[in-house]
Amino acid sequence: MAKTILIATDYSLESLNILKKVLKEKEASEDRNTYTILLVSGYDSGDSIRDLLFNTKTSVFNKIRPAEFCDAYGIIKNKYPHLVDKIICDVFTGSFQRTFNQYVKTEHIEEAYYSSSIKSKGKGKFDLIPYIRKCKDLKSQDIAVETIEALPERGRLAEIFAEA
């Protein structure tokens, strides 16, 4: 059976530890489902006419998502081919709870995972955690992600291979 899960991310390699932990838990529980995974970040698209007309999803992703992030989630997807149907990167641009609830309903999202220790930082990004917690139609879970500050791989693709 196919299910859709949302993982709140800031498009840092560190945030992929949430995805790794979720897939590791599902594999350990011998889950037979396949998952469509939505890696979603909050993004304030602004209110200037120019920004609204000429910013596309691609241009937004070019601003907020490093190339290493795509390579890293591809590696994770290849490690769990029996669990992952596809991984989709997306941005939520709404500013109201009802808009987020509609997004969850439209995308058929059943579960959401986030980490309170990872805060969305950067120009235009905002935190999805308050929206996730308030959504009544969503089963959500806070995943504890340990950050090792002295990690020599910090910010590079090798970071996803480091076990926390």
C-alpha positions in Angstrom: 0.0 0.0 0.0 1.3 3.5 -0.9 1.3 6.2 1.7 2.5 9.8 1.7 4.6 11.3 4.4 5.8 14.9 4.9 9.2 15.7 6.3 9.7 19.3 7.4 13.1 20.4 6.2 15.3 23.5 5.7 17.1 21.8 2.8 20.3 21.3 4.9 22.1 18.0 4.8 21.5 17.9 8.6 17.8 17.8 8.1 18.1 14.6 6.0 18.8 12.8 9.3 15.1 12.9 9.9 14.5 11.0 6.7 17.2 8.5 7.6 15.8 7.8 11.0 12.2 7.5 9.7 13.2 5.0 7.1 15.4 3.1 9.5 12.5 2.7 11.9 10.1 1.6 9.2 12.6 -0.9 8.0 13.1 -2.2 11.5 9.4 -2.7 12.0 9.3 -4.6 8.7 6.8 -2.1 7.2 5.3 -3.4 3.9 4.1 0.0 2.7 5.8 2.1 0.1 6.1 5.8 0.7 5.9 9.0 -1.3 8.0 11.4 0.7 7.5 15.1 0.5 10.4 17.1 1.7 8.8 20.5 2.5 10.1 23.8 3.6 8.1 26.9 4.4 9.0 29.8 2.0 7.7 33.3 2.2 7.4 34.3 -1.5 6.9 38.0 -0.5 4.2 40.3 -1.6 5.8 42.3 -4.4 4.2 41.9 -7.8 7.6 41.3 -9.4 8.4 38.4 -7.0 5.0 36.8 -7.4 5.1 37.0 -11.2 8.6 36.0 -11.9 9.6 33.5 -9.2 9.1 29.9 -10.2 9.5 26.9 -8.0 12.8 26.2 -9.8 14.2 29.6 -9.1 13.1 29.3 -5.4 14.8 25.9 -5.2 18.0 27.4 -6.8 18.0 29.9 -3.9 17.3 27.6 -0.9 18.4 24.1 -1.9 22.0 23.1 -2.4 22.9 20.6 -5.1 24.4 18.3 -2.4 21.0 18.0 -0.8 19.6 16.4 -4.0 22.5 14.0 -4.3 22.1 13.0 -0.6 18.4 12.2 -0.7 19.1 10.2 -3.9 21.6 8.1 -2.0 19.1 7.6 0.9 16.4 6.7 -1.6 18.7 4.1 -3.2 19.4 2.6 0.2 15.7 1.9 0.9 14.2 1.1 -2.6 11.6 -1.2 -1.0 10.2 1.6 1.1 10.6 4.7 -1.1 8.4 5.1 -4.1 9.5 8.6 -4.8 10.9 11.7 -3.1 9.5 15.1 -4.0 10.9 18.5 -2.8 8.3 21.2 -2.3 7.7 24.5 -0.7 4.7 25.6 1.3 4.0 29.3 0.6 0.8 29.8 2.6 0.5 31.8 5.7 -2.7 30.4 7.3 -3.4 27.2 9.1 -6.4 26.4 6.9 -4.1 26.7 3.8 -1.7 24.2 5.3 -4.6 21.9 6.2 -5.8 22.0 2.6 -2.3 21.3 1.4 -2.2 18.2 3.6 -5.6 17.1 2.3 -4.8 17.7 -1.4 -1.5 15.8 -1.2 -3.1 13.0 0.8 -0.4 13.2 3.5 -1.0 10.8 6.4 2.1 11.3 8.5 4.5 14.1 9.2 8.0 14.2 10.8 10.0 17.1 12.0 12.8 18.0 14.4 12.5 20.8 16.9 16.3 21.1 16.9 16.4 22.1 13.2 15.2 25.6 12.6 14.6 27.0 9.2 17.1 29.7 8.6 17.8 31.7 5.6 16.2 34.3 3.5 12.5 33.7 3.0 12.3 30.4 4.9 9.9 29.9 7.8 9.3 27.0 10.2 6.5 24.5 9.4 6.4 23.0 12.8 3.6 25.1 14.2 1.4 24.3 11.2 2.2 20.6 11.5 1.4 20.5 15.3 -2.0 22.3 14.8 -3.2 20.1 11.9 -5.8 17.7 13.2 -5.8 15.4 10.1 -2.1 14.6 10.4 -0.3 12.1 12.6 3.0 13.9 13.5 6.1 13.0 15.4 9.1 15.0 16.6 12.3 13.2 15.7 15.3 13.8 17.9 18.3 14.6 15.7 21.7 14.9 17.4 24.0 17.5 15.8 27.7 16.9 16.2 29.4 20.3 15.9 32.9 18.9 15.4 32.0 16.8 12.5 34.6 17.2 9.7 32.0 16.4 7.1 29.7 19.2 8.1 28.0 20.7 5.1 29.4 18.2 2.6 27.8 15.1 1.1 29.8 12.8 3.3 27.7 14.1 6.3 24.8 11.8 5.4 27.0 8.7 6.0 28.0 9.8 9.5 25.9 7.9 12.1 24.6 10.1 14.8 
